[in-house]
Amino acid sequence: MPAPFIYINSWPGVGKHTIAKEIIKLLGERARIIHNHQHIDLAGAVLPRSSPHYQDLRFSLRQVLFDSLAKAEDTFEFAYIFTDVQADNDLGHKVVGQFASGARSRGCVFIPVVLDCDLKVNVERIRSEERLQLVAHGKGMLTDLGVLDEMRAKWEILKYDCPESLELDITHLQPKDAAKRIVKHLGSFWKPDKEIDWCKSD
């Protein structure tokens, strides 16, 4: 069986990418990160977000990725960690459903993970020095506290309902500890062909 899709969903600035990097260390570098801004920025270079065709373009870009991962056997040994921000609305369900469908096409397990934290902590993290440096170097990450507050007030984060799902409140969790919990959960649904030291996640 190909290695799984790990789909990490949370509000901007909670710590998805930092935790994803810790997961890679625990999996012995046998995972790859697909950051949501890798296709957001590409779509934004072609169309403004206000365009009625913007979401269709993002959907098409994701589908090209999933089609490749379903066919390319030299990717099967790698778990793919996707980071995203999807609210519990019609668009969010459509997007997460596309990720789940991509996993089915690949023949791998889909592990949706929702990360949450208190608003106060979220505000601190979204203005962290590391994040501001990434924005300064051209990453289109959200740092506007007003937009974050509006998003959290208007929507709930989407929690995909399936037996493989995991929810974590990381308000008081360090990235390494959050990653260990995710990898331990992963071990309940996926047994890799090559041995992994699961004790690292204990």
GISUL-V573097 format. One record per residue. N is the residue number from 1. PSI is psi in degrees with one decimal (* if undefined). D_FIRST is the distance of its C-alpha to the first C-alpha in Angstrom with 2 decimals. Layout:
n=N psi=PSI d_first=D_FIRST
n=N psi=PSI d_first=D_FIRST
//
This chain:
n=1 psi=133.6 d_first=0.00
n=2 psi=152.0 d_first=3.83
n=3 psi=155.2 d_first=6.47
n=4 psi=167.5 d_first=8.59
n=5 psi=124.0 d_first=11.87
n=6 psi=114.2 d_first=14.77
n=7 psi=110.1 d_first=17.80
n=8 psi=117.9 d_first=21.11
n=9 psi=129.9 d_first=24.13
n=10 psi=170.9 d_first=27.69
n=11 psi=156.6 d_first=31.18
n=12 psi=138.3 d_first=32.14
n=13 psi=0.0 d_first=32.98
n=14 psi=-35.4 d_first=31.35
n=15 psi=23.3 d_first=29.23
n=16 psi=-52.9 d_first=25.76
n=17 psi=-39.0 d_first=25.63
n=18 psi=-43.8 d_first=27.17
n=19 psi=-38.7 d_first=24.68
n=20 psi=-39.3 d_first=21.72
n=21 psi=-33.7 d_first=23.22
n=22 psi=-34.4 d_first=23.46
n=23 psi=-40.8 d_first=19.79
n=24 psi=-41.8 d_first=19.05
n=25 psi=-42.0 d_first=21.47
n=26 psi=-28.6 d_first=19.87
n=27 psi=12.8 d_first=16.40
n=28 psi=37.6 d_first=18.21
n=29 psi=16.8 d_first=18.32
n=30 psi=44.3 d_first=14.57
n=31 psi=156.4 d_first=14.84
n=32 psi=145.6 d_first=16.94
n=33 psi=130.2 d_first=19.39
n=34 psi=97.6 d_first=20.30
n=35 psi=138.9 d_first=23.68
n=36 psi=-28.0 d_first=25.10
n=37 psi=-11.1 d_first=28.23
n=38 psi=-31.3 d_first=26.53
n=39 psi=-23.3 d_first=26.57
n=40 psi=-46.9 d_first=29.48
n=41 psi=-35.6 d_first=31.72
n=42 psi=-45.9 d_first=30.76
n=43 psi=-39.5 d_first=31.55
n=44 psi=-22.9 d_first=34.69
n=45 psi=-19.4 d_first=35.85
n=46 psi=-44.8 d_first=35.96
n=47 psi=145.1 d_first=37.14
n=48 psi=152.9 d_first=38.92
n=49 psi=-20.2 d_first=37.21
n=50 psi=-11.0 d_first=40.13
n=51 psi=138.3 d_first=39.25
n=52 psi=-12.8 d_first=38.28
n=53 psi=0.1 d_first=35.62
n=54 psi=-49.5 d_first=34.04
n=55 psi=-34.9 d_first=31.27
n=56 psi=-38.9 d_first=30.52
n=57 psi=-44.2 d_first=30.13
n=58 psi=-39.6 d_first=27.72
n=59 psi=-44.2 d_first=25.66
n=60 psi=-40.8 d_first=25.67
n=61 psi=-43.6 d_first=24.75
n=62 psi=-39.2 d_first=21.69
n=63 psi=-37.6 d_first=20.67
n=64 psi=-42.8 d_first=21.03
n=65 psi=-48.9 d_first=18.70
n=66 psi=-38.2 d_first=15.97
n=67 psi=-39.7 d_first=16.51
n=68 psi=-43.6 d_first=16.17
n=69 psi=-22.4 d_first=12.91
n=70 psi=-26.9 d_first=11.49
n=71 psi=-32.1 d_first=13.02
n=72 psi=100.5 d_first=13.18
n=73 psi=-23.1 d_first=10.63
n=74 psi=-0.4 d_first=12.62
n=75 psi=-10.0 d_first=11.52
n=76 psi=-24.0 d_first=7.75
n=77 psi=-10.1 d_first=8.85
n=78 psi=132.0 d_first=11.00
n=79 psi=145.2 d_first=11.10
n=80 psi=124.0 d_first=13.67
n=81 psi=115.8 d_first=16.61
n=82 psi=131.7 d_first=18.85
n=83 psi=145.5 d_first=22.39
n=84 psi=167.4 d_first=24.57
n=85 psi=102.6 d_first=27.76
n=86 psi=126.6 d_first=27.74
n=87 psi=165.4 d_first=30.45
n=88 psi=75.1 d_first=30.47
n=89 psi=-177.7 d_first=31.94
n=90 psi=-43.8 d_first=31.17
n=91 psi=-44.5 d_first=29.92
n=92 psi=-43.8 d_first=27.70
n=93 psi=-37.7 d_first=26.04
n=94 psi=-43.4 d_first=25.58
n=95 psi=-50.3 d_first=23.99
n=96 psi=-34.7 d_first=21.55
n=97 psi=-33.9 d_first=20.71
n=98 psi=-39.4 d_first=19.85
n=99 psi=-43.9 d_first=17.36
n=100 psi=-40.7 d_first=15.74
n=101 psi=-38.5 d_first=15.85
n=102 psi=-38.8 d_first=14.31
n=103 psi=-41.7 d_first=11.19
n=104 psi=-41.1 d_first=11.18
n=105 psi=-34.8 d_first=11.81
n=106 psi=-21.4 d_first=8.91
n=107 psi=30.3 d_first=6.61
n=108 psi=168.2 d_first=6.15
n=109 psi=142.0 d_first=8.63
n=110 psi=117.9 d_first=12.16
n=111 psi=96.0 d_first=14.45
n=112 psi=129.2 d_first=18.03
n=113 psi=128.3 d_first=20.57
n=114 psi=126.0 d_first=24.30
n=115 psi=134.9 d_first=26.72
n=116 psi=157.7 d_first=30.39
n=117 psi=162.3 d_first=33.58
n=118 psi=149.4 d_first=37.31
n=119 psi=-41.3 d_first=39.02
n=120 psi=-43.9 d_first=41.28
n=121 psi=-39.3 d_first=38.44
n=122 psi=-42.3 d_first=36.64
n=123 psi=-42.0 d_first=39.92
n=124 psi=-42.8 d_first=40.19
n=125 psi=-33.0 d_first=36.70
n=126 psi=-16.8 d_first=36.96
n=127 psi=23.6 d_first=40.06
n=128 psi=156.9 d_first=38.76
n=129 psi=-40.9 d_first=39.96
n=130 psi=-44.1 d_first=36.47
n=131 psi=-41.8 d_first=35.78
n=132 psi=-34.3 d_first=39.27
n=133 psi=-40.6 d_first=38.81
n=134 psi=-40.8 d_first=35.65
n=135 psi=-40.4 d_first=37.64
n=136 psi=-25.1 d_first=40.51
n=137 psi=18.5 d_first=38.29
n=138 psi=-0.9 d_first=37.32
n=139 psi=131.7 d_first=34.34
n=140 psi=48.7 d_first=34.96
n=141 psi=147.6 d_first=34.32
n=142 psi=129.7 d_first=36.35
n=143 psi=0.8 d_first=39.13
n=144 psi=113.6 d_first=41.61
n=145 psi=-32.2 d_first=42.30
n=146 psi=-41.3 d_first=43.96
n=147 psi=-42.0 d_first=40.93
n=148 psi=-46.9 d_first=38.69
n=149 psi=-40.0 d_first=41.22
n=150 psi=-42.4 d_first=41.45
n=151 psi=-47.0 d_first=37.69
n=152 psi=-28.6 d_first=37.46
n=153 psi=-32.5 d_first=40.61
n=154 psi=-35.2 d_first=39.57
n=155 psi=160.4 d_first=35.93
n=156 psi=149.1 d_first=33.49
n=157 psi=142.8 d_first=30.12
n=158 psi=131.4 d_first=27.43
n=159 psi=106.6 d_first=25.39
n=160 psi=125.0 d_first=22.44
n=161 psi=104.9 d_first=22.54
n=162 psi=160.4 d_first=19.32
n=163 psi=-24.3 d_first=18.36
n=164 psi=-0.2 d_first=16.08
n=165 psi=155.5 d_first=19.09
n=166 psi=136.0 d_first=21.22
n=167 psi=132.9 d_first=24.81
n=168 psi=128.2 d_first=26.61
n=169 psi=113.5 d_first=30.30
n=170 psi=22.7 d_first=30.58
n=171 psi=-42.1 d_first=34.36
n=172 psi=17.0 d_first=34.99
n=173 psi=134.8 d_first=31.64
n=174 psi=152.8 d_first=31.28
n=175 psi=-41.2 d_first=28.24
n=176 psi=-40.7 d_first=27.03
n=177 psi=-38.9 d_first=27.33
n=178 psi=-42.1 d_first=25.57
n=179 psi=-40.8 d_first=22.62
n=180 psi=-40.4 d_first=22.56
n=181 psi=-38.4 d_first=22.49
n=182 psi=-43.7 d_first=19.59
n=183 psi=-38.4 d_first=17.49
n=184 psi=-43.0 d_first=18.67
n=185 psi=-42.4 d_first=17.66
n=186 psi=-39.0 d_first=14.15
n=187 psi=-15.4 d_first=13.90
n=188 psi=-15.0 d_first=14.59
n=189 psi=-10.5 d_first=11.45
n=190 psi=127.2 d_first=8.72
n=191 psi=106.4 d_first=8.77
n=192 psi=155.3 d_first=8.00
n=193 psi=-37.8 d_first=8.22
n=194 psi=142.8 d_first=11.60
n=195 psi=137.2 d_first=14.13
n=196 psi=139.4 d_first=15.31
n=197 psi=87.3 d_first=18.82
n=198 psi=-17.7 d_first=18.42
n=199 psi=-23.9 d_first=22.19
n=200 psi=-26.2 d_first=22.73
n=201 psi=2.1 d_first=22.01
n=202 psi=* d_first=24.51
//
